[in-house]
């Protein structure tokens, strides 16, 4: 347990940041799952809409530092590729 005033403050700051980062990461996962369910349900419109909503959320997480920029770009790229392949096969 921290004893110094600065260490106590650092613990409080870390707790706030941890909670914020967890919330952002959960939001990213939720948006990715929406894309997965849309693909599983064979819904082209829902898949496109879910991707359209997911990309800004993922990139915002990267800009906040919750995800690394490369990680976010890779996620967006793979999701886009998957949705495009699904749309192609559905047509």
MOQUI-V131702 format. One record per residue. N is the residue number from 1. SS is DSSP state (a for helix, b for strand, c for the rest). Layout:
# MOQUI-V131702
n-><N;N>
ss-><SS;SS>
This chain:
# MOQUI-V131702
n-><1;2;3;4;5;6;7;8;9;10;11;12;13;14;15;16;17;18;19;20;21;22;23;24;25;26;27;28;29;30;31;32;33;34;35;36;37;38;39;40;41;42;43;44;45;46;47;48;49;50;51;52;53;54;55;56;57;58;59;60;61;62;63;64;65;66;67;68;69;70;71;72;73;74;75;76;77;78;79;80;81;82;83;84;85;86;87;88;89;90;91>
ss-><c;c;c;c;a;a;a;a;a;a;a;a;a;a;a;a;a;a;a;a;a;a;a;a;a;a;a;a;a;a;a;a;a;a;a;a;a;a;a;a;c;c;c;a;a;a;a;a;a;a;a;a;a;a;a;a;a;a;a;a;a;a;a;a;c;c;c;c;a;a;a;a;a;a;a;a;a;a;a;a;a;a;a;a;a;a;a;a;a;a;c>
